[in-house]
Amino acid sequence: MFSRQWEDFQDIITSYVPTVDDHGPLAGPIRRFKIWRDGDLQLCMDTEGPESVGGPETHYPPGTVRINEDRVTFRSDMGLELEAIGVSAAHTNTHIEGSAPGITTQKVDIHRLVGKFAPPQKPRYAIDWLENVPTVFLWPDNIERNTEKATTVTLGGMPPHAS
């Protein structure tokens, strides 16, 4: 799991573009989501899915006192894995407009958000030098070679003084 001194999870989420891998106790499948902090700095998530979504039935009757370990997992093609722990749907709404398919949205409270990046892999290839590749290709650290010819003419047989 990664630990940061400053909170930059929003930048990480928008950069790595994860998708919901397992919606856990929430209504799913989840098409879109946004994780944010409210005015009290509590983690929240807004989710959106089709009208006919379903979630697993709760095993806890209303009013049960328990430690919430319910989880939602996210994955990214770029190797990021996130896990929202202690999730609970605070509000669920279904929006129906005419004959178009409806949308189910949820406002979700999150107790903890943890993640990890994929372990770095050993490189398969090492490219030491690319001199014959034109500079029109976007390679990091392109090399440009400038060649200048200098001609020195000495008059009077005395070489110039080197300083």
SEVO-377805 format. One record per residue: residue number from 1; residue in three letters; x, y, z of N, C-alpha, C in turn. Coordinates in nm, 4 decimals. Example, Ala and Ser with C-alpha at 12.3 -4.5 7.8 and 13.67 -1.06 7.14 Angstrom:
BEGIN
[rec 1; 'ALA'; [1.3190; -0.5690; 0.7800]; [1.2300; -0.4500; 0.7800]; [1.3200; -0.3300; 0.7800]]
[rec 2; 'SER'; [1.2850; -0.2250; 0.7080]; [1.3670; -0.1060; 0.7140]; [1.2900; 0.0030; 0.7870]]
END
This chain:
BEGIN
[rec 1; 'MET'; [0.0841; -0.1167; 0.0000]; [0.0000; 0.0000; 0.0000]; [0.0894; 0.1241; 0.0000]]
[rec 2; 'PHE'; [0.0427; 0.2296; -0.0642]; [0.1247; 0.3495; -0.0694]; [0.0783; 0.4476; 0.0375]]
[rec 3; 'SER'; [0.1732; 0.5259; 0.0828]; [0.1442; 0.6255; 0.1846]; [0.2034; 0.7567; 0.1364]]
[rec 4; 'ARG'; [0.1280; 0.8615; 0.1444]; [0.1736; 0.9918; 0.0971]; [0.1658; 1.0910; 0.2123]]
[rec 5; 'GLN'; [0.2582; 1.1868; 0.2121]; [0.2538; 1.2902; 0.3138]; [0.1400; 1.3863; 0.2846]]
[rec 6; 'TRP'; [0.1207; 1.4194; 0.1572]; [0.0141; 1.5097; 0.1175]; [-0.0909; 1.4296; 0.0448]]
[rec 7; 'GLU'; [-0.2121; 1.4708; 0.0590]; [-0.3208; 1.3971; -0.0033]; [-0.3334; 1.4353; -0.1496]]
[rec 8; 'ASP'; [-0.3073; 1.3414; -0.2365]; [-0.3198; 1.3665; -0.3794]; [-0.3977; 1.2545; -0.4471]]
[rec 9; 'PHE'; [-0.4900; 1.1913; -0.3739]; [-0.5638; 1.0797; -0.4316]; [-0.6473; 1.1229; -0.5510]]
[rec 10; 'GLN'; [-0.6965; 1.2461; -0.5514]; [-0.7778; 1.2919; -0.6641]; [-0.6943; 1.2966; -0.7914]]
[rec 11; 'ASP'; [-0.5706; 1.3442; -0.7825]; [-0.4821; 1.3460; -0.8985]; [-0.4479; 1.2046; -0.9437]]
[rec 12; 'ILE'; [-0.4255; 1.1149; -0.8496]; [-0.3941; 0.9759; -0.8836]; [-0.5125; 0.9102; -0.9530]]
[rec 13; 'ILE'; [-0.6320; 0.9330; -0.9011]; [-0.7508; 0.8711; -0.9602]; [-0.7747; 0.9228; -1.1014]]
[rec 14; 'THR'; [-0.7582; 1.0521; -1.1233]; [-0.7806; 1.1045; -1.2582]; [-0.6676; 1.0649; -1.3527]]
[rec 15; 'SER'; [-0.5473; 1.0454; -1.3024]; [-0.4353; 1.0059; -1.3881]; [-0.4420; 0.8588; -1.4278]]
[rec 16; 'TYR'; [-0.4768; 0.7725; -1.3334]; [-0.4737; 0.6279; -1.3579]; [-0.6075; 0.5726; -1.4077]]
[rec 17; 'VAL'; [-0.7138; 0.6492; -1.4012]; [-0.8471; 0.6147; -1.4511]; [-0.8880; 0.4724; -1.4119]]
[rec 18; 'PRO'; [-0.9059; 0.4468; -1.2829]; [-0.9484; 0.3125; -1.2434]; [-1.0961; 0.2897; -1.2717]]
[rec 19; 'THR'; [-1.1340; 0.1636; -1.2801]; [-1.2739; 0.1234; -1.2929]; [-1.3100; 0.0385; -1.1725]]
[rec 20; 'VAL'; [-1.4388; 0.0281; -1.1448]; [-1.4838; -0.0502; -1.0300]; [-1.4700; -0.1971; -1.0648]]
[rec 21; 'ASP'; [-1.3929; -0.2685; -0.9845]; [-1.3709; -0.4110; -1.0044]; [-1.4785; -0.4919; -0.9320]]
[rec 22; 'ASP'; [-1.5082; -0.4537; -0.8082]; [-1.6111; -0.5205; -0.7290]; [-1.6869; -0.4122; -0.6534]]
[rec 23; 'HIS'; [-1.8187; -0.4014; -0.6783]; [-1.8963; -0.2940; -0.6161]; [-1.9378; -0.3261; -0.4735]]
[rec 24; 'GLY'; [-1.9062; -0.4450; -0.4237]; [-1.9330; -0.4797; -0.2837]; [-2.0788; -0.4608; -0.2467]]
[rec 25; 'PRO'; [-2.1073; -0.3872; -0.1388]; [-2.2451; -0.3717; -0.0931]; [-2.3237; -0.2643; -0.1682]]
[rec 26; 'LEU'; [-2.2617; -0.1989; -0.2641]; [-2.3292; -0.0910; -0.3353]; [-2.4088; -0.1454; -0.4535]]
[rec 27; 'ALA'; [-2.4994; -0.0624; -0.5041]; [-2.5748; -0.0985; -0.6232]; [-2.4802; -0.0993; -0.7420]]
[rec 28; 'GLY'; [-2.4838; -0.2037; -0.8199]; [-2.3903; -0.2148; -0.9311]; [-2.4539; -0.2835; -1.0489]]
[rec 29; 'PRO'; [-2.3951; -0.2793; -1.1631]; [-2.2594; -0.2318; -1.1903]; [-2.2507; -0.0792; -1.1880]]
[rec 30; 'ILE'; [-2.1355; -0.0310; -1.1486]; [-2.1129; 0.1129; -1.1390]; [-2.0452; 0.1585; -1.2679]]
[rec 31; 'ARG'; [-2.1107; 0.2509; -1.3390]; [-2.0549; 0.3028; -1.4642]; [-1.9600; 0.4186; -1.4392]]
[rec 32; 'ARG'; [-1.9984; 0.5081; -1.3486]; [-1.9169; 0.6263; -1.3180]; [-1.9113; 0.6454; -1.1683]]
[rec 33; 'PHE'; [-1.8010; 0.7036; -1.1234]; [-1.7896; 0.7366; -0.9813]; [-1.6971; 0.8560; -0.9649]]
[rec 34; 'LYS'; [-1.7109; 0.9199; -0.8514]; [-1.6240; 1.0326; -0.8152]; [-1.5993; 1.0230; -0.6657]]
[rec 35; 'ILE'; [-1.4738; 1.0262; -0.6261]; [-1.4370; 1.0234; -0.4839]; [-1.3931; 1.1640; -0.4472]]
[rec 36; 'TRP'; [-1.4426; 1.2142; -0.3354]; [-1.4162; 1.3519; -0.2941]; [-1.4274; 1.3628; -0.1419]]
[rec 37; 'ARG'; [-1.3946; 1.4788; -0.0903]; [-1.4087; 1.5066; 0.0531]; [-1.5195; 1.6093; 0.0714]]
[rec 38; 'ASP'; [-1.5992; 1.5904; 0.1770]; [-1.7052; 1.6868; 0.2054]; [-1.6498; 1.7992; 0.2926]]
[rec 39; 'GLY'; [-1.7372; 1.8867; 0.3393]; [-1.6953; 2.0012; 0.4203]; [-1.6295; 1.9622; 0.5525]]
[rec 40; 'ASP'; [-1.6638; 1.8432; 0.6044]; [-1.6025; 1.7941; 0.7290]; [-1.4802; 1.7076; 0.7015]]
[rec 41; 'LEU'; [-1.4322; 1.7079; 0.5773]; [-1.3158; 1.6317; 0.5325]; [-1.3364; 1.4798; 0.5389]]
[rec 42; 'GLN'; [-1.4608; 1.4358; 0.5348]; [-1.4909; 1.2933; 0.5297]; [-1.4859; 1.2478; 0.3841]]
[rec 43; 'LEU'; [-1.4363; 1.1257; 0.3606]; [-1.4320; 1.0714; 0.2256]; [-1.5722; 1.0322; 0.1802]]
[rec 44; 'CYS'; [-1.6083; 1.0717; 0.0584]; [-1.7391; 1.0397; 0.0014]; [-1.7183; 0.9936; -0.1420]]
[rec 45; 'MET'; [-1.8175; 0.9236; -0.1925]; [-1.8133; 0.8805; -0.3317]; [-1.9536; 0.8923; -0.3894]]
[rec 46; 'ASP'; [-1.9621; 0.9451; -0.5095]; [-2.0872; 0.9475; -0.5847]; [-2.0755; 0.8410; -0.6920]]
[rec 47; 'THR'; [-2.1786; 0.7558; -0.7040]; [-2.1769; 0.6505; -0.8046]; [-2.2962; 0.6661; -0.8969]]
[rec 48; 'GLU'; [-2.2823; 0.6110; -1.0165]; [-2.3908; 0.6129; -1.1135]; [-2.3930; 0.4795; -1.1861]]
[rec 49; 'GLY'; [-2.5127; 0.4246; -1.2008]; [-2.5291; 0.2978; -1.2711]; [-2.6644; 0.2930; -1.3378]]
[rec 50; 'PRO'; [-2.6932; 0.1860; -1.4119]; [-2.8237; 0.1747; -1.4766]; [-2.9357; 0.1569; -1.3747]]
[rec 51; 'GLU'; [-3.0599; 0.1852; -1.4178]; [-3.1755; 0.1797; -1.3274]; [-3.1945; 0.0418; -1.2665]]
[rec 52; 'SER'; [-3.1695; -0.0615; -1.3423]; [-3.1974; -0.1970; -1.2955]; [-3.0819; -0.2566; -1.2158]]
[rec 53; 'VAL'; [-3.0034; -0.1720; -1.1540]; [-2.8890; -0.2225; -1.0784]; [-2.9367; -0.2958; -0.9546]]
[rec 54; 'GLY'; [-2.8519; -0.3790; -0.9068]; [-2.8817; -0.4499; -0.7825]; [-2.7575; -0.4582; -0.6983]]
[rec 55; 'GLY'; [-2.7761; -0.4697; -0.5715]; [-2.6648; -0.4861; -0.4803]; [-2.6884; -0.6101; -0.3977]]
[rec 56; 'PRO'; [-2.5854; -0.6630; -0.3394]; [-2.6053; -0.7799; -0.2554]; [-2.6939; -0.7458; -0.1369]]
[rec 57; 'GLU'; [-2.7756; -0.8393; -0.0974]; [-2.8627; -0.8142; 0.0172]; [-2.7780; -0.8069; 0.1436]]
[rec 58; 'THR'; [-2.8161; -0.7174; 0.2317]; [-2.7406; -0.7004; 0.3552]; [-2.7656; -0.8178; 0.4493]]
[rec 59; 'HIS'; [-2.6632; -0.8569; 0.5176]; [-2.6719; -0.9654; 0.6143]; [-2.6971; -0.9122; 0.7551]]
[rec 60; 'TYR'; [-2.7078; -0.7808; 0.7663]; [-2.7222; -0.7189; 0.8970]; [-2.8570; -0.6487; 0.9056]]
[rec 61; 'PRO'; [-2.9373; -0.6812; 1.0025]; [-3.0651; -0.6104; 1.0177]; [-3.0406; -0.4649; 1.0558]]
[rec 62; 'PRO'; [-3.1334; -0.3762; 1.0212]; [-3.1171; -0.2350; 1.0576]; [-3.0988; -0.2192; 1.2084]]
[rec 63; 'GLY'; [-3.0089; -0.1305; 1.2466]; [-2.9830; -0.1039; 1.3877]; [-2.8723; -0.1896; 1.4468]]
[rec 64; 'THR'; [-2.8150; -0.2799; 1.3673]; [-2.7070; -0.3649; 1.4165]; [-2.5814; -0.2813; 1.4373]]
[rec 65; 'VAL'; [-2.5186; -0.2959; 1.5520]; [-2.3926; -0.2271; 1.5804]; [-2.2795; -0.3201; 1.5378]]
[rec 66; 'ARG'; [-2.1941; -0.2710; 1.4493]; [-2.0844; -0.3530; 1.3982]; [-1.9738; -0.2637; 1.3445]]
[rec 67; 'ILE'; [-1.8578; -0.3213; 1.3240]; [-1.7489; -0.2522; 1.2566]; [-1.7676; -0.2762; 1.1080]]
[rec 68; 'ASN'; [-1.7802; -0.1691; 1.0328]; [-1.8068; -0.1794; 0.8897]; [-1.6773; -0.2088; 0.8151]]
[rec 69; 'GLU'; [-1.6660; -0.3289; 0.7624]; [-1.5509; -0.3690; 0.6820]; [-1.5907; -0.3914; 0.5362]]
[rec 70; 'ASP'; [-1.7089; -0.3415; 0.4949]; [-1.7538; -0.3568; 0.3564]; [-1.6575; -0.2825; 0.2645]]
[rec 71; 'ARG'; [-1.6306; -0.3424; 0.1486]; [-1.5271; -0.2892; 0.0600]; [-1.5763; -0.2763; -0.0834]]
[rec 72; 'VAL'; [-1.5190; -0.1778; -0.1525]; [-1.5342; -0.1621; -0.2964]; [-1.3926; -0.1574; -0.3523]]
[rec 73; 'THR'; [-1.3661; -0.2383; -0.4554]; [-1.2307; -0.2423; -0.5121]; [-1.2314; -0.1821; -0.6516]]
[rec 74; 'PHE'; [-1.1192; -0.1199; -0.6857]; [-1.0996; -0.0532; -0.8143]; [-0.9697; -0.1040; -0.8751]]
[rec 75; 'ARG'; [-0.9643; -0.1087; -1.0064]; [-0.8423; -0.1473; -1.0775]; [-0.8201; -0.0538; -1.1955]]
[rec 76; 'SER'; [-0.6936; -0.0400; -1.2301]; [-0.6562; 0.0420; -1.3445]; [-0.5681; -0.0412; -1.4358]]
[rec 77; 'ASP'; [-0.5779; -0.0168; -1.5659]; [-0.4909; -0.0861; -1.6611]; [-0.3452; -0.0487; -1.6406]]
[rec 78; 'MET'; [-0.3202; 0.0610; -1.5714]; [-0.1835; 0.1075; -1.5493]; [-0.1255; 0.0553; -1.4186]]
[rec 79; 'GLY'; [-0.1929; -0.0402; -1.3536]; [-0.1351; -0.1064; -1.2371]; [-0.1776; -0.0519; -1.1021]]
[rec 80; 'LEU'; [-0.2704; 0.0408; -1.0973]; [-0.3161; 0.0938; -0.9691]; [-0.4312; 0.0090; -0.9165]]
[rec 81; 'GLU'; [-0.4249; -0.0278; -0.7898]; [-0.5342; -0.0981; -0.7240]; [-0.5760; -0.0162; -0.6025]]
[rec 82; 'LEU'; [-0.7047; 0.0156; -0.5941]; [-0.7590; 0.0922; -0.4826]; [-0.8621; 0.0087; -0.4107]]
[rec 83; 'GLU'; [-0.8783; 0.0368; -0.2824]; [-0.9797; -0.0304; -0.2036]; [-1.0426; 0.0714; -0.1085]]
[rec 84; 'ALA'; [-1.1726; 0.0884; -0.1220]; [-1.2472; 0.1738; -0.0299]; [-1.3017; 0.0818; 0.0790]]
[rec 85; 'ILE'; [-1.2675; 0.1101; 0.2025]; [-1.3041; 0.0231; 0.3152]; [-1.4019; 0.0983; 0.4044]]
[rec 86; 'GLY'; [-1.5001; 0.0257; 0.4556]; [-1.6004; 0.0874; 0.5412]; [-1.6991; 0.1691; 0.4605]]
[rec 87; 'VAL'; [-1.7428; 0.1172; 0.3453]; [-1.8359; 0.1907; 0.2598]; [-1.9796; 0.1633; 0.3024]]
[rec 88; 'SER'; [-2.0602; 0.2660; 0.2957]; [-2.2037; 0.2511; 0.3216]; [-2.2771; 0.3557; 0.2397]]
[rec 89; 'ALA'; [-2.3847; 0.3122; 0.1758]; [-2.4635; 0.4032; 0.0933]; [-2.5479; 0.4920; 0.1831]]
[rec 90; 'ALA'; [-2.5255; 0.6229; 0.1768]; [-2.6013; 0.7171; 0.2578]; [-2.7334; 0.7519; 0.1901]]
[rec 91; 'HIS'; [-2.7322; 0.7661; 0.0577]; [-2.8518; 0.8001; -0.0186]; [-2.8504; 0.7216; -0.1490]]
[rec 92; 'THR'; [-2.9665; 0.6694; -0.1885]; [-2.9827; 0.6031; -0.3177]; [-3.1020; 0.6655; -0.3877]]
[rec 93; 'ASN'; [-3.0834; 0.7095; -0.5117]; [-3.1893; 0.7712; -0.5904]; [-3.1960; 0.7054; -0.7270]]
[rec 94; 'THR'; [-3.3186; 0.6887; -0.7775]; [-3.3393; 0.6404; -0.9131]; [-3.4067; 0.7506; -0.9925]]
[rec 95; 'HIS'; [-3.3455; 0.7870; -1.1049]; [-3.3966; 0.8935; -1.1908]; [-3.4509; 0.8301; -1.3178]]
[rec 96; 'ILE'; [-3.5779; 0.8582; -1.3489]; [-3.6394; 0.8066; -1.4708]; [-3.6948; 0.9253; -1.5484]]
[rec 97; 'GLU'; [-3.6576; 0.9343; -1.6762]; [-3.7072; 1.0425; -1.7614]; [-3.7705; 0.9816; -1.8855]]
[rec 98; 'GLY'; [-3.9026; 0.9824; -1.8919]; [-3.9740; 0.9308; -2.0087]; [-3.9482; 0.7833; -2.0301]]
[rec 99; 'SER'; [-3.9261; 0.7470; -2.1569]; [-3.9037; 0.6063; -2.1896]; [-3.7554; 0.5699; -2.1913]]
[rec 100; 'ALA'; [-3.6681; 0.6675; -2.1659]; [-3.5241; 0.6400; -2.1638]; [-3.4904; 0.5555; -2.0408]]
[rec 101; 'PRO'; [-3.3860; 0.4740; -2.0512]; [-3.3459; 0.3961; -1.9340]; [-3.3097; 0.4895; -1.8189]]
[rec 102; 'GLY'; [-3.3465; 0.4488; -1.6988]; [-3.3197; 0.5315; -1.5815]; [-3.1775; 0.5181; -1.5323]]
[rec 103; 'ILE'; [-3.1472; 0.6003; -1.4346]; [-3.0133; 0.6026; -1.3745]; [-3.0292; 0.5906; -1.2240]]
[rec 104; 'THR'; [-2.9482; 0.5065; -1.1629]; [-2.9445; 0.4958; -1.0170]; [-2.8168; 0.5621; -0.9679]]
[rec 105; 'THR'; [-2.8313; 0.6575; -0.8762]; [-2.7146; 0.7240; -0.8181]; [-2.7113; 0.6952; -0.6691]]
[rec 106; 'GLN'; [-2.5920; 0.6914; -0.6149]; [-2.5742; 0.6724; -0.4710]; [-2.4702; 0.7707; -0.4202]]
[rec 107; 'LYS'; [-2.4950; 0.8218; -0.3004]; [-2.3933; 0.8970; -0.2269]; [-2.3429; 0.8005; -0.1213]]
[rec 108; 'VAL'; [-2.2147; 0.7780; -0.1203]; [-2.1548; 0.6741; -0.0373]; [-2.0554; 0.7374; 0.0592]]
[rec 109; 'ASP'; [-2.0592; 0.6946; 0.1841]; [-1.9588; 0.7346; 0.2824]; [-1.8477; 0.6297; 0.2825]]
[rec 110; 'ILE'; [-1.7229; 0.6764; 0.2875]; [-1.6061; 0.5876; 0.2892]; [-1.5262; 0.6171; 0.4154]]
[rec 111; 'HIS'; [-1.4915; 0.5118; 0.4883]; [-1.4113; 0.5316; 0.6086]; [-1.2626; 0.5443; 0.5752]]
[rec 112; 'ARG'; [-1.2153; 0.4619; 0.4814]; [-1.0721; 0.4602; 0.4513]; [-1.0518; 0.4251; 0.3040]]
[rec 113; 'LEU'; [-0.9529; 0.4860; 0.2421]; [-0.9184; 0.4587; 0.1025]; [-0.7711; 0.4225; 0.0979]]
[rec 114; 'VAL'; [-0.7409; 0.3010; 0.0549]; [-0.6021; 0.2561; 0.0461]; [-0.5755; 0.2093; -0.0966]]
[rec 115; 'GLY'; [-0.4513; 0.2120; -0.1361]; [-0.4172; 0.1699; -0.2707]; [-0.2742; 0.1265; -0.2805]]
[rec 116; 'LYS'; [-0.2454; 0.0625; -0.3917]; [-0.1069; 0.0229; -0.4177]; [-0.0825; 0.0275; -0.5670]]
[rec 117; 'PHE'; [0.0396; 0.0606; -0.6011]; [0.0831; 0.0587; -0.7388]; [0.1414; -0.0793; -0.7678]]
[rec 118; 'ALA'; [0.1362; -0.1208; -0.8917]; [0.1937; -0.2496; -0.9294]; [0.3443; -0.2449; -0.9041]]
[rec 119; 'PRO'; [0.4018; -0.3566; -0.8596]; [0.5464; -0.3560; -0.8377]; [0.6191; -0.3319; -0.9698]]
[rec 120; 'PRO'; [0.7287; -0.2579; -0.9640]; [0.8008; -0.2315; -1.0889]; [0.8534; -0.3618; -1.1476]]
[rec 121; 'GLN'; [0.8418; -0.3744; -1.2786]; [0.8891; -0.4939; -1.3454]; [1.0305; -0.4718; -1.3969]]
[rec 122; 'LYS'; [1.1026; -0.5810; -1.4076]; [1.2370; -0.5740; -1.4618]; [1.2267; -0.5375; -1.6098]]
[rec 123; 'PRO'; [1.3056; -0.4414; -1.6564]; [1.2959; -0.4022; -1.7975]; [1.3335; -0.5184; -1.8892]]
[rec 124; 'ARG'; [1.2631; -0.5270; -2.0011]; [1.2914; -0.6327; -2.0981]; [1.3997; -0.5903; -2.1960]]
[rec 125; 'TYR'; [1.4031; -0.4620; -2.2272]; [1.4983; -0.4112; -2.3247]; [1.5623; -0.2842; -2.2705]]
[rec 126; 'ALA'; [1.6847; -0.2620; -2.3100]; [1.7529; -0.1369; -2.2790]; [1.8056; -0.0790; -2.4091]]
[rec 127; 'ILE'; [1.7649; 0.0416; -2.4407]; [1.8093; 0.1077; -2.5628]; [1.9147; 0.2097; -2.5208]]
[rec 128; 'ASP'; [2.0369; 0.1840; -2.5633]; [2.1466; 0.2692; -2.5207]; [2.1618; 0.3940; -2.6070]]
[rec 129; 'TRP'; [2.1417; 0.3797; -2.7380]; [2.1729; 0.4915; -2.8252]; [2.0845; 0.4841; -2.9493]]
[rec 130; 'LEU'; [2.0240; 0.5940; -2.9828]; [1.9408; 0.6017; -3.1023]; [1.9886; 0.7187; -3.1865]]
[rec 131; 'GLU'; [2.0839; 0.6933; -3.2728]; [2.1351; 0.8027; -3.3527]; [2.0673; 0.8099; -3.4882]]
[rec 132; 'ASN'; [2.0199; 0.6968; -3.5381]; [1.9649; 0.6967; -3.6722]; [1.8139; 0.7193; -3.6757]]
[rec 133; 'VAL'; [1.7525; 0.7522; -3.5637]; [1.6091; 0.7785; -3.5601]; [1.5880; 0.9286; -3.5788]]
[rec 134; 'PRO'; [1.5053; 0.9679; -3.6762]; [1.4821; 1.1116; -3.6971]; [1.4204; 1.1767; -3.5732]]
[rec 135; 'THR'; [1.4416; 1.3061; -3.5580]; [1.3930; 1.3769; -3.4394]; [1.2433; 1.4048; -3.4461]]
[rec 136; 'VAL'; [1.1758; 1.3692; -3.5555]; [1.0314; 1.3896; -3.5617]; [0.9578; 1.2941; -3.4662]]
[rec 137; 'PHE'; [1.0236; 1.1852; -3.4271]; [0.9642; 1.0935; -3.3318]; [0.9857; 1.1470; -3.1912]]
[rec 138; 'LEU'; [0.8860; 1.1294; -3.1051]; [0.8945; 1.1818; -2.9694]; [0.9630; 1.0805; -2.8784]]
[rec 139; 'TRP'; [1.0926; 1.0918; -2.8700]; [1.1713; 1.0085; -2.7803]; [1.2188; 1.0978; -2.6662]]
[rec 140; 'PRO'; [1.2224; 1.0462; -2.5467]; [1.2788; 1.1285; -2.4399]; [1.4286; 1.1463; -2.4639]]
[rec 141; 'ASP'; [1.4750; 1.2620; -2.4326]; [1.6174; 1.2939; -2.4448]; [1.6697; 1.2751; -2.5868]]
[rec 142; 'ASN'; [1.5993; 1.3311; -2.6854]; [1.6503; 1.3272; -2.8227]; [1.7866; 1.3950; -2.8270]]
[rec 143; 'ILE'; [1.8689; 1.3481; -2.9161]; [2.0032; 1.4042; -2.9302]; [2.0082; 1.4819; -3.0607]]
[rec 144; 'GLU'; [2.0492; 1.6039; -3.0510]; [2.0680; 1.6842; -3.1708]; [2.2164; 1.7136; -3.1826]]
[rec 145; 'ARG'; [2.2672; 1.6939; -3.3017]; [2.4098; 1.7134; -3.3237]; [2.4295; 1.8376; -3.4098]]
[rec 146; 'ASN'; [2.5087; 1.9318; -3.3606]; [2.5437; 2.0530; -3.4354]; [2.6922; 2.0460; -3.4679]]
[rec 147; 'THR'; [2.7231; 2.0544; -3.5942]; [2.8629; 2.0498; -3.6375]; [2.8985; 2.1837; -3.6998]]
[rec 148; 'GLU'; [3.0087; 2.2406; -3.6541]; [3.0558; 2.3673; -3.7088]; [3.1999; 2.3503; -3.7549]]
[rec 149; 'LYS'; [3.2297; 2.4091; -3.8682]; [3.3677; 2.4095; -3.9160]; [3.4257; 2.5478; -3.8896]]
[rec 150; 'ALA'; [3.5432; 2.5489; -3.8370]; [3.6107; 2.6758; -3.8108]; [3.7435; 2.6755; -3.8857]]
[rec 151; 'THR'; [3.7708; 2.7824; -3.9534]; [3.8970; 2.7973; -4.0255]; [3.9721; 2.9130; -3.9620]]
[rec 152; 'THR'; [4.0958; 2.8887; -3.9235]; [4.1788; 2.9919; -3.8632]; [4.2891; 3.0292; -3.9623]]
[rec 153; 'VAL'; [4.2977; 3.1567; -3.9931]; [4.4011; 3.2062; -4.0847]; [4.4987; 3.2884; -4.0009]]
[rec 154; 'THR'; [4.6240; 3.2528; -4.0077]; [4.7267; 3.3233; -3.9314]; [4.8103; 3.4044; -4.0292]]
[rec 155; 'LEU'; [4.8183; 3.5358; -4.0048]; [4.8978; 3.6249; -4.0887]; [5.0261; 3.6606; -4.0169]]
[rec 156; 'GLY'; [5.1326; 3.6681; -4.0864]; [5.2595; 3.7108; -4.0299]; [5.3367; 3.5990; -3.9631]]
[rec 157; 'GLY'; [5.2927; 3.4768; -3.9696]; [5.3673; 3.3639; -3.9181]; [5.3637; 3.3461; -3.7688]]
[rec 158; 'MET'; [5.2960; 3.4345; -3.6941]; [5.2894; 3.4188; -3.5486]; [5.1532; 3.3624; -3.5108]]
[rec 159; 'PRO'; [5.1498; 3.2506; -3.4412]; [5.0218; 3.1980; -3.3978]; [4.9590; 3.2881; -3.2911]]
[rec 160; 'PRO'; [4.8267; 3.2925; -3.2836]; [4.7639; 3.3760; -3.1817]; [4.7941; 3.3221; -3.0427]]
[rec 161; 'HIS'; [4.7917; 3.4146; -2.9431]; [4.8179; 3.3751; -2.8052]; [4.6953; 3.3039; -2.7483]]
[rec 162; 'ALA'; [4.7203; 3.1946; -2.6819]; [4.6083; 3.1231; -2.6153]; [4.5880; 3.1836; -2.4782]]
[rec 163; 'SER'; [4.4646; 3.2134; -2.4457]; [4.4403; 3.2712; -2.3141]; [4.3599; 3.1799; -2.2298]]
END
